[in-house]
Amino acid sequence: MPAAGLSGRIARRIRAEGPLSVAAFMAMALHDPQDGYYRRRHPIGADGDFVTAPEISQIFGELIGLWCADLWRRMGAPDPVLAVELGPGRGTLMADFLRAAATVPDFRRALRLYLVEASPVLRAAQAERLGEAVFADDLDGVPDGPLLLVANEFLDALPVRQFVRGAAGWAERLVAVDERDRLVFVDGAENALAASWIPAALRGSPPGTVVETCSAAAALAGGIAARLMRHPGAALLIDYGHAAPTPGATLAAIRRHRHTDLLAAPGHADLSAHVDFAAIRAAAEREGAECYGPVPQGEFLARLGAGARLAALCAKAPPERRESLALGLRRLIDPREMGTLFKALALVSPGLPAPAGFGDQVTEPR
């Protein structure tokens, strides 16, 4: 019997057009207008499929708010300044950001809040929490101007392509259907075009090696950098991934906080892959932006004063709340949890000082 729902529509498209790239499959699974994961599900929290850093500790969003306030001063305190978040989840990060921003009244008054969100379900939650926000479908919907942009766990959900090293060259991994109309992975033919997608450092990898690429992330980084060349500002990108080109298939499906089959039920599980920070940095540098990092999330938060903020919160909290606060921050900074796998990268307009948390770790223009 042919599959129903989104699986069936994907199968019918494959039968009509041929196998899909992994990126095309991801785009349908996550953003199909009828049954895409982000079109109808509320994915975040204990009752959802995953939990993000702002939901674990309020300190995360507060420190980012103060990080932006510091940069705003060093930008010359422009008024207005656009505060933009990509993929704001339930609005938790930005709510904590704004609470911290209120301790710098002139900064808070200058902020104009824009949220880039494709999910109608999440937009409703954000609007309830952040009534002043203006919504945009993508970054092109945000006007030009002095910019402070934050993207936490946004890049990992952008569609990736997968390539496999064969006996003589590279081939793209595709999504096809079998004789029972089930979605399956297949490898295309080895060809020179596939090889052109592979980072130079990985082209000589042995047979069987898998490499993931994400042109959407590189394009986004280039677009942000182009804005930073027109107006002063910075972007803070935090996600899980690797600092240098790294082989391996990292694409995963998460449902109810557990890994599940990637192809079994598209639209019912979150799909994400590790971020290639080197590719993002290179794309931003090509447009002229200065880049700092990536640095491990734990190190970044510690440099911003996470420990001092925890002490201040605990001093006013009852004993049971102190333990919860400490456990939350530990989860964010401990290398055995999120402290090392998650990383922070800053894209900055040329001429601005090094942003807090990064020291002198500017990358050289290429």
N, C-alpha and C positions, 0 to 999 in steps of 0.2 A: 504494500500500500504506500503511495507517495506520502512523504512527510508533509505535515500541516504547518501553518504559521510561518515564522521567519525562516526556519530550516527549509521548508518547502519552497519558499520564494527564492532563497539562495540556490537551492538545487535546480530549480527551473531556469534561473539565470545562467548557471553553469552549463546546462544542457543546450541552451540557446547560443551562448557566446563563447563557451570554452572555460577551462579552469581559471579561477580568480587568483590574483596575487594575495598573499596573506594580508597586505594592507587594505585591499578592497574588501576582503572578508571582515576585517576588524571594523571598517567604516560602517558596513551594514549592521553588524552585530551590535555596535554601540549606538549608532545614530539613525537607524531606519526610522522613518517618520511614524510608522505604526507601532512597531514592536521592538525598536532599538532599546538597549539597556538603559540609556540615559533619558529616554523619552517617557518612561513610565514608572521607573523604580526609584525608591528613596534609598540610596546605597550605603549611606554612612551611618555609623553608630553600632551599638551592641545588637540592635534588631536588624541591622543591614548586613552588608557583605564585608566591609572593611572599616578601619578606624584610622584617621589621619592625626598628625601631630597636634593641631589646634584642639582636637577633641580630647587629647590625652592630658594637656597642660595649658592653662591660660598664659603661662609664662612665655610660651612660644610666640603668640600673637602680640603680646605686650612688648617683647624685645624688638620685634620687627617694626612695630609702630615707633618706638624710640629710635631705632636705626634710621628710619625714614625721616624723622624729625631732625636728627643730626645732619643728615645729608641736605635737607631743605635749607637749613641755616647756611651750610657751606656753598649752596647753589646761589646764595644771595637772597634767600627768603622770598621767592616769587609768590605773588598773590594775584590770581588763583594758581594752584598747582593741582594737577590731576593725580588722584590716588586710584590706581587701577589694579584690580585683582582678576587673574585668569582662573576660572574654575573655582569659585568661592565656596563650594560645598554647601554647608548649612549656614554660612555666614559667620561662623564662630571666630575664625582668624580675624576677620575685619572688625567684628564687635570688640574683640580684645585690643586690636590695633587702635581703634578710635578711643577706647577708654584711656590707653596710655597717651595718645596724642592730646587728650584734653589737659594733660599736665603741662603742655606747651601751648597756651591759649592762642597765640598768633598763628601757629601752625595749624591748629584745629580749625580756626576760622577760614584759613586759606584753602582747605581741602575741598575738592569737588570729587565725589566718589562715583566711579564707574565700575560695574561688574560685568565681566564677559562670561556669559553662561548660556549654554545651548539647551539645558534640561528644563522643561516647564515645571517639573516637580520641584527641583531645587530652586528655581527662580521664586516660586511661591514662598518657600522657607526663608530665602534671603530677603525678600520684600517685607516679610513680617518682622524681621529682625533689624533690617537696615533701610528704614523708610526713605531716607534721603537719596538712596542710590539710583543712578541711571543705568539701565541695562543695555547691553550690546550683544549681538550674536557672535561677533568676532572683533579683533583689534581694529579692523578698518572702520568699525562703528564708533570708535572713540575719537574725539576731535584732537587735533594737534595742540601742543602746549607743553610747558614744563611738566615733567612726568616722573612719578614714583610708582613703579610697577612691581607687583608681587605675584609669583606663580609657585604655589606649593602643591606638589603631586599633581601637576597638570601635564607635564611633558610625557610622563610614562604612559599615558592613555592615548597618545597620538599614534596613528597607524604605522606599523613597521613592516618592512619587507624582509624576507629571509632568503639567504643564498647558501648553497651547499657546494663544497669543493668535491668535484668528481675525480675520476682517474686522470683526466687530462686538463680540466678547466673547471669553471664555475657554472652552476645552474641555479635557477630560481626555484624555491619551494613554492608550490601552488596548492590551492584547495580545489579538489575535484569531487565527483560523486562516484560511488561504486555501483554494482549491478542491483543493489537493494536500495538505491537512492540515499545512501548514507554519505555524509560529508567525510572526506578522507584527505590526507596530505599526499601529494605526489611531487616528484622532482621533475622539472622541465629539462630540456636539452641543454647540454653544456654549450656556451656561446660567449663570444667576446664582449657582447653588450652586458651580460651578467657580470663579467669580470670588472667592468668599468665602475660598478657600484662599490667595489670592495676597497676599503682603505689600503693605501700602499703598504703599510706595515703588516697587513694580514694576507696579502695576495699569494704569498708563498706557503700558506698553511697546508698541512697534510690532508689527504683525502678524508672525507667524512666531517671536516670542520664546518660548522654553521656560523654565519655572520649575519647580524641584523643591522639594517640601516633605517633611518627615519628622516626622509626628506622634508616632512611636514615640520619637524622640530627645527631643522636647519633654516627653513624658510621663515618660520616665526622669529627665530633669533635674528635673522637678517632684517626683518621688518621692524623689530624693536630697536635694533641698532641704528637703522636709518632715521627713526624718530629722534633718537638721542643725538644724532648729528644735526638735526634741525633746531632742537630745543634742549636746554639743559635738563639733566635728570639721570635716573639709574633704574635698573631692573634687578630684582633679586629672585633667582631661580633656585628652588630647593626641591630635590627629588632623590630617588635612589638610583644608583647606577655606577659607572666606572669613569675614572678620570682620563684614561687613555683607551685607544681602540682595543677591544677585547673580544675574542671569539666566544661563541656559545649561544645556544637557544635559550633566551630568558623569558620569552612570551609565556604568560600564564593566565589561567582563568580562575577567578576567586568567587566563591559563593558561600555565604554564611561563614565567612572567615576561614574557609578551607579551600585547598586547591581542588579543581574539578577538571573534567575533560574539556579541552579547548573547543572541540567541534560538536559536542553532544547536544547542547541546548543554547544556540546563539540568542542573545537578547536576555538571557536569564542569569548571566554571570558577568562580572567585571573582567575586562581584558587589559593587561598592562605589560610593559617590558622595561628592562633596565635602560636608563638614559645614557647616551654616549656624550658626555660633557665635552670631550675634545672636539667633536663635530660641531656642537653648538657654539663653542668658543670660537672656532675657526670661522664659522659663518658670520658671527658678530664682528670679528676683527676685519673681515673682508669689507664690511661696510664702514669701518673706521672707528668703531667703539673700542674703548679700553676694557680689558677683562681682568677680573681678580678671582683667583681660585681655579678650580673648585677646592674647597677645604671641607673636611669632615664636619657634619652637622654638630656633633658634640663639641668639637673644638670651637666652631663658630659661636654657638650659644654661650659657651664658657667665656669666651673673649668679650661678649656683650654684657656679661654680668649676671648670668643665670643663677649662680650661687647666691649672690647678694639679694637678688629678687626673691628667691626661695626663702632666705632668712627673714626678709621683711614680711612676707606673707605668713610665715609660720609664727612670727612674733605676735600676730593678732588673731591667730586661728586656735580653735579648741584642739586638744590632743589628737582626736581621731582624724581631723582634717589635716593636721600636719603630716601624718603618715601618708595620706593620699597625695598630698602635694609633693612630698619627697619621692614617692614611687613614680609619679607621673614624670617628673623631671629626669629621674634616673633612666627611665625608658627611652627618653629622647637623646640622652648624651652617652649612655653606656655603650662602649664599642661592641659588646656582645648583643646589643639590641639594635637601636636605630642610629647610634652615635657615629658609626663609621660607614656603613653602607649608604646612608643618606648624606648628601653633599650640598654645599651652597656655592653658587657661582654668581658673581655680580658683573653686570654690563653697565658701563658708566660713560657719560659724555667726556670727550677729550678735555683735559685741562682741570677737571675736578680732582680734589684730593682723594687718596685711597680711602674707601669707605671703611667704617668700623668693622672689626671682626676679620679683616683680611690683611692688615699690616701692609707690607710693601710687595705683596705677591701679584704684581701686575704682569700680564703676559706681554711679550714683545709682539708688535704688529708684524704680520707675515707679508 
